[in-house]
Amino acid sequence: AVLITQTVEVKGQNKVDILVVMDNSLSMQLEQTNMANRFSNFLNNITSLDWQIGIITTDVSNTWVKQDGRLVALKNTDTTYAVPDPYILNSSMPLDKAQKIFGDTVQMGFDGSSAERGFKATERAIERAITPDTDTISKPNRMLFRPDAGLAVLIVSDAYDDSGRT
């Protein structure tokens, strides 16, 4: 496996909505753990921003709730802290709590499709965000994407994107 590290400088007092697309295939066991451990550095670098983070998987099959561009429910193992939204981390949360919840959530398991389709999953997440209000399953996506915020997408995978295949 090849590990690519990229440093990004974030400046300003802007709003940003961050969609994290996690590969949930079998080969990602170690990477999911490492992502959880490294996430504190990421959040520390965006503390000056008004941010929201939602997590989806690279699996675009429509067979269960973690797939097809739907936001994954956050795993909050700290029952002493009530999460304001069960699907979205945001900058109003205590940083240590957000880091812990993110780490717990990205360790989602490895039962996803081996056809990693991060670009297609991103497209589906955005499509869900613009669906009519009557579509209740897409409500978390509509809440993540604010009209006055920038959008950043972080795709975490150990494989080439397979979105172009049918």
C-alpha positions as a Python dict, from the first residue, in 0.01 Angstrom:
ca = {
    (1, 'A'): (0, 0, 0),
    (2, 'V'): (118, 350, -79),
    (3, 'L'): (61, 623, 176),
    (4, 'I'): (34, 972, 33),
    (5, 'T'): (51, 1264, 273),
    (6, 'Q'): (-56, 1609, 162),
    (7, 'T'): (-37, 1927, 368),
    (8, 'V'): (-310, 2183, 314),
    (9, 'E'): (-311, 2530, 466),
    (10, 'V'): (-657, 2653, 563),
    (11, 'K'): (-709, 3025, 622),
    (12, 'G'): (-999, 3256, 686),
    (13, 'Q'): (-1322, 3277, 879),
    (14, 'N'): (-1535, 3106, 617),
    (15, 'K'): (-1798, 2838, 640),
    (16, 'V'): (-1699, 2501, 502),
    (17, 'D'): (-1895, 2178, 475),
    (18, 'I'): (-1669, 1874, 459),
    (19, 'L'): (-1782, 1545, 312),
    (20, 'V'): (-1556, 1258, 416),
    (21, 'V'): (-1591, 957, 185),
    (22, 'M'): (-1452, 649, 361),
    (23, 'D'): (-1367, 330, 179),
    (24, 'N'): (-1544, 57, 377),
    (25, 'S'): (-1402, -237, 184),
    (26, 'L'): (-1211, -523, 347),
    (27, 'S'): (-868, -383, 262),
    (28, 'M'): (-924, -68, 471),
    (29, 'Q'): (-899, -213, 821),
    (30, 'L'): (-560, -60, 907),
    (31, 'E'): (-629, 264, 719),
    (32, 'Q'): (-954, 326, 910),
    (33, 'T'): (-767, 297, 1239),
    (34, 'N'): (-489, 526, 1118),
    (35, 'M'): (-739, 783, 991),
    (36, 'A'): (-903, 794, 1333),
    (37, 'N'): (-566, 850, 1501),
    (38, 'R'): (-460, 1126, 1261),
    (39, 'F'): (-785, 1319, 1251),
    (40, 'S'): (-697, 1537, 1550),
    (41, 'N'): (-435, 1715, 1338),
    (42, 'F'): (-698, 1791, 1073),
    (43, 'L'): (-948, 1943, 1315),
    (44, 'N'): (-678, 2145, 1490),
    (45, 'N'): (-606, 2314, 1155),
    (46, 'I'): (-964, 2423, 1087),
    (47, 'T'): (-1058, 2562, 1428),
    (48, 'S'): (-1088, 2914, 1286),
    (49, 'L'): (-1359, 2800, 1043),
    (50, 'D'): (-1731, 2741, 1085),
    (51, 'W'): (-1721, 2377, 974),
    (52, 'Q'): (-1953, 2081, 945),
    (53, 'I'): (-1845, 1726, 865),
    (54, 'G'): (-2053, 1438, 732),
    (55, 'I'): (-1928, 1089, 651),
    (56, 'I'): (-2036, 853, 373),
    (57, 'T'): (-1885, 536, 227),
    (58, 'T'): (-1748, 457, -117),
    (59, 'D'): (-2017, 192, -155),
    (60, 'V'): (-2298, 310, -385),
    (61, 'S'): (-2518, 2, -381),
    (62, 'N'): (-2863, 77, -243),
    (63, 'T'): (-2902, -214, -2),
    (64, 'W'): (-2847, -67, 343),
    (65, 'V'): (-2837, 266, 523),
    (66, 'K'): (-2458, 324, 507),
    (67, 'Q'): (-2456, 324, 129),
    (68, 'D'): (-2549, 514, -183),
    (69, 'G'): (-2438, 857, -65),
    (70, 'R'): (-2631, 854, 264),
    (71, 'L'): (-2459, 1011, 563),
    (72, 'V'): (-2346, 756, 819),
    (73, 'A'): (-2488, 791, 1170),
    (74, 'L'): (-2220, 913, 1409),
    (75, 'K'): (-2095, 669, 1670),
    (76, 'N'): (-2092, 844, 2005),
    (77, 'T'): (-1940, 610, 2260),
    (78, 'D'): (-1928, 890, 2518),
    (79, 'T'): (-2283, 885, 2651),
    (80, 'T'): (-2210, 1181, 2880),
    (81, 'Y'): (-2201, 1406, 2573),
    (82, 'A'): (-2514, 1451, 2365),
    (83, 'V'): (-2440, 1499, 1996),
    (84, 'P'): (-2637, 1797, 1855),
    (85, 'D'): (-2702, 1610, 1528),
    (86, 'P'): (-2676, 1231, 1488),
    (87, 'Y'): (-2516, 1266, 1141),
    (88, 'I'): (-2310, 1586, 1139),
    (89, 'L'): (-2006, 1698, 1338),
    (90, 'N'): (-1972, 2075, 1367),
    (91, 'S'): (-1742, 2344, 1499),
    (92, 'S'): (-1968, 2423, 1797),
    (93, 'M'): (-1880, 2085, 1949),
    (94, 'P'): (-1590, 2050, 2193),
    (95, 'L'): (-1290, 1961, 1975),
    (96, 'D'): (-1193, 1654, 2175),
    (97, 'K'): (-1549, 1518, 2152),
    (98, 'A'): (-1564, 1578, 1775),
    (99, 'Q'): (-1229, 1401, 1731),
    (100, 'K'): (-1342, 1101, 1936),
    (101, 'I'): (-1676, 1073, 1757),
    (102, 'F'): (-1508, 1100, 1417),
    (103, 'G'): (-1257, 830, 1513),
    (104, 'D'): (-1531, 598, 1633),
    (105, 'T'): (-1742, 658, 1321),
    (106, 'V'): (-1475, 604, 1055),
    (107, 'Q'): (-1401, 263, 1204),
    (108, 'M'): (-1722, 145, 1042),
    (109, 'G'): (-1626, -201, 936),
    (110, 'F'): (-1516, -360, 614),
    (111, 'D'): (-1827, -514, 465),
    (112, 'G'): (-1865, -263, 182),
    (113, 'S'): (-1824, -325, -187),
    (114, 'S'): (-1476, -395, -321),
    (115, 'A'): (-1563, -159, -608),
    (116, 'E'): (-1463, 168, -442),
    (117, 'R'): (-1669, 447, -602),
    (118, 'G'): (-1581, 759, -408),
    (119, 'F'): (-1666, 1001, -689),
    (120, 'K'): (-2002, 836, -753),
    (121, 'A'): (-2077, 831, -379),
    (122, 'T'): (-1998, 1204, -363),
    (123, 'E'): (-2232, 1268, -656),
    (124, 'R'): (-2507, 1066, -486),
    (125, 'A'): (-2456, 1255, -157),
    (126, 'I'): (-2504, 1586, -336),
    (127, 'E'): (-2805, 1453, -528),
    (128, 'R'): (-2960, 1351, -196),
    (129, 'A'): (-2896, 1701, -59),
    (130, 'I'): (-3104, 1858, -334),
    (131, 'T'): (-3395, 1613, -316),
    (132, 'P'): (-3737, 1743, -210),
    (133, 'D'): (-3809, 1771, 164),
    (134, 'T'): (-4050, 1479, 135),
    (135, 'D'): (-3754, 1239, 103),
    (136, 'T'): (-3686, 1181, 474),
    (137, 'I'): (-3393, 943, 424),
    (138, 'S'): (-3196, 1228, 260),
    (139, 'K'): (-3266, 1486, 532),
    (140, 'P'): (-2916, 1454, 690),
    (141, 'N'): (-2758, 1528, 351),
    (142, 'R'): (-2972, 1841, 310),
    (143, 'M'): (-2860, 1957, 655),
    (144, 'L'): (-2489, 1907, 576),
    (145, 'F'): (-2473, 2118, 262),
    (146, 'R'): (-2532, 2482, 359),
    (147, 'P'): (-2600, 2724, 72),
    (148, 'D'): (-2354, 2983, 208),
    (149, 'A'): (-2066, 2743, 274),
    (150, 'G'): (-1781, 2610, 67),
    (151, 'L'): (-1765, 2236, 2),
    (152, 'A'): (-1459, 2020, 59),
    (153, 'V'): (-1457, 1650, -23),
    (154, 'L'): (-1202, 1414, 128),
    (155, 'I'): (-1199, 1066, -28),
    (156, 'V'): (-1006, 812, 178),
    (157, 'S'): (-936, 489, -7),
    (158, 'D'): (-652, 251, -79),
    (159, 'A'): (-771, 178, -433),
    (160, 'Y'): (-829, 351, -763),
    (161, 'D'): (-1175, 498, -799),
    (162, 'D'): (-1412, 265, -982),
    (163, 'S'): (-1692, 519, -1040),
    (164, 'G'): (-1668, 499, -1419),
    (165, 'R'): (-1765, 134, -1429),
    (166, 'T'): (-2120, 11, -1437),
}
